[in-house]
Amino acid sequence: MLVGKTFNARKSNFFVKARIELYATLREKYGKSIEVECDGTLRGAFLAASKKLGEDFLKEIFDENGNFRKDRIITVNGRNIKDEMIEVLPENARIAVFPPVAGGA
């Protein structure tokens, strides 16, 4: 019995559901959050989101070399990926993306 994963018979792959929550300027541009089904990787979750949000969304997440942007804070279930690289997502993962915050006087 499969628990926590969706079987897609058409592609013969297992998918994991995840919610990507966006904050600050990203929220203004793309909305509060998006639910995706992905291949179970963090990269796969963002690629799945880009199919709904557009290719420009990937520029908000990845740099020109395909690495996660260093000026973003990305967490998976509250854990910062800069502290702990999370390669495999648990079912119903909560991914949060925070862009740089500028302040003023």
N, CA, C and O atoms as CSV, one atom per row, in Angstrom:
chain,resi,resn,atom,element,x,y,z
A,1,MET,N,N,0.841,-1.181,0.000
A,1,MET,CA,C,0.000,0.000,0.000
A,1,MET,C,C,0.878,1.233,0.000
A,1,MET,O,O,1.859,1.301,0.741
A,2,LEU,N,N,0.534,2.209,-0.826
A,2,LEU,CA,C,1.294,3.450,-0.905
A,2,LEU,C,C,0.659,4.478,0.001
A,2,LEU,O,O,-0.540,4.737,-0.093
A,3,VAL,N,N,1.443,5.060,0.869
A,3,VAL,CA,C,0.928,6.070,1.775
A,3,VAL,C,C,1.627,7.385,1.490
A,3,VAL,O,O,2.855,7.437,1.426
A,4,GLY,N,N,0.845,8.456,1.317
A,4,GLY,CA,C,1.421,9.783,1.173
A,4,GLY,C,C,1.964,10.092,-0.205
A,4,GLY,O,O,2.574,11.146,-0.386
A,5,LYS,N,N,1.773,9.233,-1.177
A,5,LYS,CA,C,2.271,9.501,-2.527
A,5,LYS,C,C,1.159,9.211,-3.516
A,5,LYS,O,O,0.315,8.345,-3.287
A,6,THR,N,N,1.169,9.935,-4.603
A,6,THR,CA,C,0.171,9.747,-5.651
A,6,THR,C,C,0.824,8.999,-6.794
A,6,THR,O,O,1.929,9.336,-7.218
A,7,PHE,N,N,0.139,7.984,-7.291
A,7,PHE,CA,C,0.672,7.220,-8.411
A,7,PHE,C,C,0.061,7.752,-9.693
A,7,PHE,O,O,-1.161,7.846,-9.809
A,8,ASN,N,N,0.894,8.096,-10.648
A,8,ASN,CA,C,0.447,8.577,-11.942
A,8,ASN,C,C,0.717,7.467,-12.947
A,8,ASN,O,O,1.846,7.297,-13.408
A,9,ALA,N,N,-0.326,6.711,-13.285
A,9,ALA,CA,C,-0.151,5.555,-14.161
A,9,ALA,C,C,0.312,5.956,-15.554
A,9,ALA,O,O,1.016,5.195,-16.217
A,10,ARG,N,N,-0.080,7.151,-16.002
A,10,ARG,CA,C,0.295,7.595,-17.337
A,10,ARG,C,C,1.809,7.734,-17.473
A,10,ARG,O,O,2.377,7.386,-18.508
A,11,LYS,N,N,2.454,8.239,-16.435
A,11,LYS,CA,C,3.907,8.435,-16.493
A,11,LYS,C,C,4.657,7.388,-15.685
A,11,LYS,O,O,5.885,7.330,-15.737
A,12,SER,N,N,3.939,6.566,-14.943
A,12,SER,CA,C,4.540,5.545,-14.081
A,12,SER,C,C,5.549,6.150,-13.112
A,12,SER,O,O,6.633,5.600,-12.915
A,13,ASN,N,N,5.200,7.264,-12.517
A,13,ASN,CA,C,6.048,7.932,-11.531
A,13,ASN,C,C,5.258,8.167,-10.255
A,13,ASN,O,O,4.027,8.164,-10.260
A,14,PHE,N,N,5.972,8.369,-9.180
A,14,PHE,CA,C,5.342,8.747,-7.932
A,14,PHE,C,C,5.513,10.246,-7.754
A,14,PHE,O,O,6.558,10.810,-8.079
A,15,PHE,N,N,4.477,10.879,-7.237
A,15,PHE,CA,C,4.518,12.316,-7.035
A,15,PHE,C,C,4.258,12.632,-5.577
A,15,PHE,O,O,3.536,11.917,-4.883
A,16,VAL,N,N,4.860,13.715,-5.132
A,16,VAL,CA,C,4.676,14.217,-3.779
A,16,VAL,C,C,3.956,15.554,-3.882
A,16,VAL,O,O,4.263,16.367,-4.754
A,17,LYS,N,N,3.009,15.775,-2.997
A,17,LYS,CA,C,2.322,17.064,-2.940
A,17,LYS,C,C,3.103,17.993,-2.030
A,17,LYS,O,O,3.605,17.583,-0.983
A,18,ALA,N,N,3.199,19.262,-2.445
A,18,ALA,CA,C,3.891,20.271,-1.640
A,18,ALA,C,C,3.173,21.608,-1.805
A,18,ALA,O,O,2.518,21.857,-2.816
A,19,ARG,N,N,3.310,22.456,-0.799
A,19,ARG,CA,C,2.767,23.813,-0.866
A,19,ARG,C,C,3.940,24.779,-0.819
A,19,ARG,O,O,4.774,24.720,0.086
A,20,ILE,N,N,3.994,25.670,-1.807
A,20,ILE,CA,C,5.029,26.708,-1.842
A,20,ILE,C,C,4.378,28.012,-1.410
A,20,ILE,O,O,3.436,28.488,-2.044
A,21,GLU,N,N,4.886,28.584,-0.327
A,21,GLU,CA,C,4.378,29.847,0.189
A,21,GLU,C,C,5.366,30.946,-0.175
A,21,GLU,O,O,6.576,30.800,-0.002
A,22,LEU,N,N,4.827,32.041,-0.678
A,22,LEU,CA,C,5.665,33.155,-1.137
A,22,LEU,C,C,5.432,34.365,-0.244
A,22,LEU,O,O,4.324,34.582,0.247
A,23,TYR,N,N,6.480,35.145,-0.041
A,23,TYR,CA,C,6.400,36.290,0.859
A,23,TYR,C,C,6.901,37.559,0.193
A,23,TYR,O,O,7.627,37.524,-0.801
A,24,ALA,N,N,6.490,38.683,0.773
A,24,ALA,CA,C,6.910,40.029,0.362
A,24,ALA,C,C,6.648,40.263,-1.131
A,24,ALA,O,O,5.533,40.044,-1.603
A,25,THR,N,N,7.658,40.701,-1.865
A,25,THR,CA,C,7.465,41.050,-3.281
A,25,THR,C,C,7.066,39.846,-4.128
A,25,THR,O,O,6.369,40.003,-5.131
A,26,LEU,N,N,7.494,38.656,-3.743
A,26,LEU,CA,C,7.096,37.464,-4.483
A,26,LEU,C,C,5.594,37.218,-4.341
A,26,LEU,O,O,4.941,36.791,-5.292
A,27,ARG,N,N,5.059,37.483,-3.174
A,27,ARG,CA,C,3.622,37.319,-2.941
A,27,ARG,C,C,2.834,38.305,-3.793
A,27,ARG,O,O,1.794,37.964,-4.357
A,28,GLU,N,N,3.345,39.539,-3.880
A,28,GLU,CA,C,2.674,40.550,-4.697
A,28,GLU,C,C,2.657,40.144,-6.170
A,28,GLU,O,O,1.687,40.413,-6.879
A,29,LYS,N,N,3.711,39.507,-6.620
A,29,LYS,CA,C,3.855,39.157,-8.032
A,29,LYS,C,C,3.153,37.844,-8.397
A,29,LYS,O,O,2.562,37.741,-9.472
A,30,TYR,N,N,3.212,36.831,-7.504
A,30,TYR,CA,C,2.737,35.490,-7.849
A,30,TYR,C,C,1.587,34.966,-6.991
A,30,TYR,O,O,1.024,33.912,-7.284
A,31,GLY,N,N,1.240,35.694,-5.939
A,31,GLY,CA,C,0.188,35.224,-5.045
A,31,GLY,C,C,0.754,34.644,-3.768
A,31,GLY,O,O,1.965,34.481,-3.625
A,32,LYS,N,N,-0.132,34.336,-2.845
A,32,LYS,CA,C,0.267,33.893,-1.503
A,32,LYS,C,C,0.923,32.522,-1.496
A,32,LYS,O,O,1.947,32.325,-0.843
A,33,SER,N,N,0.332,31.564,-2.227
A,33,SER,CA,C,0.889,30.212,-2.218
A,33,SER,C,C,0.376,29.437,-3.421
A,33,SER,O,O,-0.565,29.846,-4.102
A,34,ILE,N,N,1.021,28.314,-3.658
A,34,ILE,CA,C,0.624,27.426,-4.748
A,34,ILE,C,C,0.880,25.994,-4.303
A,34,ILE,O,O,1.900,25.696,-3.682
A,35,GLU,N,N,-0.051,25.121,-4.626
A,35,GLU,CA,C,0.122,23.704,-4.336
A,35,GLU,C,C,0.544,23.001,-5.614
A,35,GLU,O,O,-0.002,23.257,-6.687
A,36,VAL,N,N,1.525,22.111,-5.489
A,36,VAL,CA,C,2.048,21.407,-6.656
A,36,VAL,C,C,2.187,19.927,-6.348
A,36,VAL,O,O,2.265,19.519,-5.189
A,37,GLU,N,N,2.215,19.133,-7.406
A,37,GLU,CA,C,2.638,17.741,-7.335
A,37,GLU,C,C,3.947,17.678,-8.079
A,37,GLU,O,O,4.055,18.170,-9.203
A,38,CYS,N,N,4.938,17.078,-7.463
A,38,CYS,CA,C,6.272,17.069,-8.069
A,38,CYS,C,C,6.921,15.700,-7.886
A,38,CYS,O,O,6.334,14.780,-7.316
A,39,ASP,N,N,8.137,15.599,-8.382
A,39,ASP,CA,C,8.881,14.337,-8.327
A,39,ASP,C,C,9.482,14.044,-6.961
A,39,ASP,O,O,10.226,13.074,-6.812
A,40,GLY,N,N,9.176,14.859,-5.968
A,40,GLY,CA,C,9.677,14.617,-4.618
A,40,GLY,C,C,10.963,15.350,-4.297
A,40,GLY,O,O,11.531,15.161,-3.221
A,41,THR,N,N,11.438,16.198,-5.228
A,41,THR,CA,C,12.643,16.990,-4.970
A,41,THR,C,C,12.257,18.458,-4.845
A,41,THR,O,O,11.228,18.888,-5.367
A,42,LEU,N,N,13.085,19.212,-4.156
A,42,LEU,CA,C,12.845,20.642,-4.013
A,42,LEU,C,C,12.883,21.325,-5.385
A,42,LEU,O,O,12.025,22.150,-5.697
A,43,ARG,N,N,13.865,20.981,-6.183
A,43,ARG,CA,C,13.970,21.537,-7.537
A,43,ARG,C,C,12.719,21.190,-8.351
A,43,ARG,O,O,12.191,22.032,-9.077
A,44,GLY,N,N,12.259,19.960,-8.225
A,44,GLY,CA,C,11.068,19.523,-8.943
A,44,GLY,C,C,9.823,20.298,-8.523
A,44,GLY,O,O,8.952,20.565,-9.351
A,45,ALA,N,N,9.732,20.660,-7.249
A,45,ALA,CA,C,8.589,21.444,-6.774
A,45,ALA,C,C,8.575,22.818,-7.438
A,45,ALA,O,O,7.522,23.305,-7.848
A,46,PHE,N,N,9.751,23.442,-7.543
A,46,PHE,CA,C,9.809,24.760,-8.175
A,46,PHE,C,C,9.557,24.674,-9.681
A,46,PHE,O,O,8.939,25.569,-10.258
A,47,LEU,N,N,10.026,23.615,-10.311
A,47,LEU,CA,C,9.753,23.432,-11.739
A,47,LEU,C,C,8.256,23.237,-11.970
A,47,LEU,O,O,7.703,23.780,-12.926
A,48,ALA,N,N,7.600,22.472,-11.108
A,48,ALA,CA,C,6.158,22.275,-11.230
A,48,ALA,C,C,5.413,23.594,-11.027
A,48,ALA,O,O,4.438,23.870,-11.726
A,49,ALA,N,N,5.868,24.408,-10.076
A,49,ALA,CA,C,5.241,25.710,-9.844
A,49,ALA,C,C,5.399,26.620,-11.053
A,49,ALA,O,O,4.491,27.387,-11.375
A,50,SER,N,N,6.534,26.542,-11.718
A,50,SER,CA,C,6.774,27.422,-12.871
A,50,SER,C,C,5.826,27.111,-14.023
A,50,SER,O,O,5.561,27.976,-14.857
A,51,LYS,N,N,5.317,25.895,-14.077
A,51,LYS,CA,C,4.356,25.546,-15.128
A,51,LYS,C,C,3.041,26.285,-14.929
A,51,LYS,O,O,2.293,26.509,-15.881
A,52,LYS,N,N,2.764,26.664,-13.682
A,52,LYS,CA,C,1.540,27.417,-13.383
A,52,LYS,C,C,1.814,28.920,-13.306
A,52,LYS,O,O,0.968,29.731,-13.684
A,53,LEU,N,N,2.998,29.285,-12.816
A,53,LEU,CA,C,3.305,30.698,-12.582
A,53,LEU,C,C,4.089,31.352,-13.716
A,53,LEU,O,O,4.175,32.578,-13.774
A,54,GLY,N,N,4.659,30.560,-14.612
A,54,GLY,CA,C,5.446,31.089,-15.714
A,54,GLY,C,C,6.940,30.892,-15.493
A,54,GLY,O,O,7.405,30.735,-14.364
A,55,GLU,N,N,7.675,30.904,-16.592
A,55,GLU,CA,C,9.125,30.667,-16.562
A,55,GLU,C,C,9.884,31.725,-15.766
A,55,GLU,O,O,10.937,31.427,-15.202
A,56,ASP,N,N,9.372,32.951,-15.709
A,56,ASP,CA,C,10.061,34.002,-14.945
A,56,ASP,C,C,10.163,33.659,-13.464
A,56,ASP,O,O,11.057,34.140,-12.769
A,57,PHE,N,N,9.248,32.828,-12.988
A,57,PHE,CA,C,9.293,32.421,-11.585
A,57,PHE,C,C,10.614,31.723,-11.262
A,57,PHE,O,O,11.152,31.896,-10.169
A,58,LEU,N,N,11.133,30.946,-12.193
A,58,LEU,CA,C,12.390,30.225,-11.951
A,58,LEU,C,C,13.556,31.185,-11.723
A,58,LEU,O,O,14.485,30.866,-10.981
A,59,LYS,N,N,13.512,32.358,-12.357
A,59,LYS,CA,C,14.567,33.362,-12.157
A,59,LYS,C,C,14.546,33.913,-10.737
A,59,LYS,O,O,15.549,34.430,-10.245
A,60,GLU,N,N,13.400,33.797,-10.092
A,60,GLU,CA,C,13.280,34.245,-8.692
A,60,GLU,C,C,13.901,33.236,-7.730
A,60,GLU,O,O,14.218,33.572,-6.589
A,61,ILE,N,N,14.070,32.007,-8.192
A,61,ILE,CA,C,14.536,30.922,-7.324
A,61,ILE,C,C,15.972,30.510,-7.628
A,61,ILE,O,O,16.766,30.291,-6.713
A,62,PHE,N,N,16.306,30.406,-8.916
A,62,PHE,CA,C,17.615,29.906,-9.340
A,62,PHE,C,C,18.451,31.011,-9.966
A,62,PHE,O,O,17.914,31.920,-10.599
A,63,ASP,N,N,19.779,30.931,-9.787
A,63,ASP,CA,C,20.675,31.877,-10.448
A,63,ASP,C,C,20.951,31.411,-11.872
A,63,ASP,O,O,20.386,30.414,-12.322
A,64,GLU,N,N,21.815,32.128,-12.579
A,64,GLU,CA,C,22.098,31.819,-13.986
A,64,GLU,C,C,22.782,30.462,-14.174
A,64,GLU,O,O,22.794,29.925,-15.282
A,65,ASN,N,N,23.350,29.906,-13.100
A,65,ASN,CA,C,23.994,28.590,-13.164
A,65,ASN,C,C,23.068,27.451,-12.741
A,65,ASN,O,O,23.475,26.290,-12.724
A,66,GLY,N,N,21.830,27.785,-12.403
A,66,GLY,CA,C,20.879,26.759,-11.982
A,66,GLY,C,C,20.929,26.420,-10.508
A,66,GLY,O,O,20.273,25.478,-10.063
A,67,ASN,N,N,21.707,27.185,-9.740
A,67,ASN,CA,C,21.789,26.979,-8.289
A,67,ASN,C,C,20.735,27.837,-7.596
A,67,ASN,O,O,20.265,28.828,-8.156
A,68,PHE,N,N,20.369,27.454,-6.382
A,68,PHE,CA,C,19.443,28.285,-5.626
A,68,PHE,C,C,20.087,29.646,-5.372
A,68,PHE,O,O,21.261,29.727,-5.010
A,69,ARG,N,N,19.317,30.705,-5.562
A,69,ARG,CA,C,19.841,32.051,-5.368
A,69,ARG,C,C,20.250,32.253,-3.917
A,69,ARG,O,O,19.531,31.863,-2.997
A,70,LYS,N,N,21.402,32.861,-3.725
A,70,LYS,CA,C,21.923,33.080,-2.384
A,70,LYS,C,C,21.202,34.202,-1.649
A,70,LYS,O,O,21.256,34.279,-0.422
A,71,ASP,N,N,20.515,35.088,-2.409
A,71,ASP,CA,C,19.813,36.207,-1.781
A,71,ASP,C,C,18.379,35.859,-1.387
A,71,ASP,O,O,17.603,36.750,-1.040
A,72,ARG,N,N,18.022,34.594,-1.434
A,72,ARG,CA,C,16.700,34.128,-1.024
A,72,ARG,C,C,16.840,33.259,0.216
A,72,ARG,O,O,17.835,32.556,0.390
A,73,ILE,N,N,15.841,33.316,1.063
A,73,ILE,CA,C,15.752,32.364,2.160
A,73,ILE,C,C,14.677,31.366,1.755
A,73,ILE,O,O,13.526,31.736,1.526
A,74,ILE,N,N,15.058,30.114,1.670
A,74,ILE,CA,C,14.132,29.047,1.306
A,74,ILE,C,C,14.133,28.035,2.447
A,74,ILE,O,O,15.180,27.531,2.853
A,75,THR,N,N,12.939,27.752,2.952
A,75,THR,CA,C,12.826,26.770,4.019
A,75,THR,C,C,11.894,25.643,3.589
A,75,THR,O,O,10.977,25.843,2.792
A,76,VAL,N,N,12.145,24.467,4.127
A,76,VAL,CA,C,11.262,23.313,3.943
A,76,VAL,C,C,10.858,22.872,5.344
A,76,VAL,O,O,11.690,22.453,6.149
A,77,ASN,N,N,9.571,22.977,5.611
A,77,ASN,CA,C,9.044,22.664,6.943
A,77,ASN,C,C,9.839,23.374,8.039
A,77,ASN,O,O,10.149,22.794,9.079
A,78,GLY,N,N,10.157,24.639,7.781
A,78,GLY,CA,C,10.840,25.473,8.762
A,78,GLY,C,C,12.349,25.351,8.800
A,78,GLY,O,O,12.995,26.061,9.570
A,79,ARG,N,N,12.931,24.479,8.000
A,79,ARG,CA,C,14.387,24.302,8.000
A,79,ARG,C,C,15.000,25.003,6.799
A,79,ARG,O,O,14.629,24.739,5.655
A,80,ASN,N,N,15.936,25.892,7.067
A,80,ASN,CA,C,16.592,26.666,6.020
A,80,ASN,C,C,17.496,25.751,5.190
A,80,ASN,O,O,18.335,25.036,5.740
A,81,ILE,N,N,17.323,25.777,3.874
A,81,ILE,CA,C,18.132,24.887,3.023
A,81,ILE,C,C,19.599,25.295,3.007
A,81,ILE,O,O,20.447,24.514,2.575
A,82,LYS,N,N,19.918,26.509,3.473
A,82,LYS,CA,C,21.331,26.902,3.554
A,82,LYS,C,C,22.021,26.184,4.715
A,82,LYS,O,O,23.234,25.979,4.696
A,83,ASP,N,N,21.237,25.805,5.723
A,83,ASP,CA,C,21.784,25.095,6.877
A,83,ASP,C,C,21.742,23.580,6.689
A,83,ASP,O,O,22.586,22.851,7.210
A,84,GLU,N,N,20.762,23.130,5.947
A,84,GLU,CA,C,20.551,21.696,5.788
A,84,GLU,C,C,19.948,21.460,4.403
A,84,GLU,O,O,18.761,21.714,4.197
A,85,MET,N,N,20.742,20.983,3.463
A,85,MET,CA,C,20.231,20.762,2.114
A,85,MET,C,C,19.235,19.617,2.134
A,85,MET,O,O,19.553,18.498,2.536
A,86,ILE,N,N,18.046,19.914,1.701
A,86,ILE,CA,C,16.973,18.933,1.697
A,86,ILE,C,C,16.752,18.507,0.258
A,86,ILE,O,O,16.284,19.294,-0.564
A,87,GLU,N,N,17.084,17.273,-0.044
A,87,GLU,CA,C,16.972,16.782,-1.410
A,87,GLU,C,C,15.639,16.117,-1.678
A,87,GLU,O,O,15.084,16.264,-2.767
A,88,VAL,N,N,15.113,15.385,-0.701
A,88,VAL,CA,C,13.855,14.674,-0.876
A,88,VAL,C,C,12.799,15.331,0.012
A,88,VAL,O,O,13.004,15.520,1.211
A,89,LEU,N,N,11.673,15.674,-0.599
A,89,LEU,CA,C,10.601,16.323,0.138
A,89,LEU,C,C,9.680,15.294,0.774
A,89,LEU,O,O,9.360,14.280,0.153
A,90,PRO,N,N,9.250,15.544,2.006
A,90,PRO,CA,C,8.216,14.687,2.574
A,90,PRO,C,C,6.868,15.056,1.962
A,90,PRO,O,O,6.708,16.156,1.433
A,91,GLU,N,N,5.912,14.159,2.030
A,91,GLU,CA,C,4.556,14.449,1.552
A,91,GLU,C,C,4.018,15.671,2.301
A,91,GLU,O,O,4.236,15.823,3.503
A,92,ASN,N,N,3.322,16.526,1.579
A,92,ASN,CA,C,2.729,17.757,2.123
A,92,ASN,C,C,3.777,18.699,2.704
A,92,ASN,O,O,3.530,19.370,3.707
A,93,ALA,N,N,4.937,18.747,2.078
A,93,ALA,CA,C,5.991,19.663,2.521
A,93,ALA,C,C,5.504,21.104,2.390
A,93,ALA,O,O,4.766,21.444,1.465
A,94,ARG,N,N,5.925,21.930,3.321
A,94,ARG,CA,C,5.643,23.357,3.272
A,94,ARG,C,C,6.945,24.070,2.943
A,94,ARG,O,O,7.865,24.118,3.760
A,95,ILE,N,N,7.010,24.620,1.741
A,95,ILE,CA,C,8.203,25.325,1.271
A,95,ILE,C,C,7.907,26.814,1.340
A,95,ILE,O,O,6.888,27.267,0.820
A,96,ALA,N,N,8.777,27.572,1.970
A,96,ALA,CA,C,8.601,29.022,2.064
A,96,ALA,C,C,9.768,29.711,1.360
A,96,ALA,O,O,10.921,29.299,1.487
A,97,VAL,N,N,9.443,30.772,0.613
A,97,VAL,CA,C,10.467,31.529,-0.110
A,97,VAL,C,C,10.356,32.990,0.281
A,97,VAL,O,O,9.316,33.626,0.105
A,98,PHE,N,N,11.464,33.512,0.821
A,98,PHE,CA,C,11.538,34.904,1.237
A,98,PHE,C,C,12.565,35.628,0.378
A,98,PHE,O,O,13.732,35.235,0.350
A,99,PRO,N,N,12.146,36.690,-0.330
A,99,PRO,CA,C,13.126,37.474,-1.092
A,99,PRO,C,C,13.887,38.401,-0.155
A,99,PRO,O,O,13.535,38.513,1.019
A,100,PRO,N,N,14.932,39.074,-0.660
A,100,PRO,CA,C,15.635,40.039,0.187
A,100,PRO,C,C,14.668,41.123,0.636
A,100,PRO,O,O,13.775,41.524,-0.110
A,101,VAL,N,N,14.853,41.583,1.841
A,101,VAL,CA,C,13.988,42.643,2.371
A,101,VAL,C,C,14.814,43.906,2.487
A,101,VAL,O,O,15.869,43.923,3.121
A,102,ALA,N,N,14.320,44.959,1.870
A,102,ALA,CA,C,14.993,46.257,1.962
A,102,ALA,C,C,14.230,47.115,2.946
A,102,ALA,O,O,13.000,47.097,2.988
A,103,GLY,N,N,14.960,47.852,3.720
A,103,GLY,CA,C,14.314,48.741,4.682
A,103,GLY,C,C,14.661,50.190,4.392
A,103,GLY,O,O,15.527,50.483,3.568
A,104,GLY,N,N,14.016,51.036,5.039
A,104,GLY,CA,C,14.286,52.463,4.849
A,104,GLY,C,C,13.946,53.231,6.101
A,104,GLY,O,O,13.274,52.737,7.007
A,105,ALA,N,N,14.418,54.426,6.122
A,105,ALA,CA,C,14.170,55.252,7.307
A,105,ALA,C,C,12.991,56.147,7.104
A,105,ALA,O,O,12.637,56.914,8.000
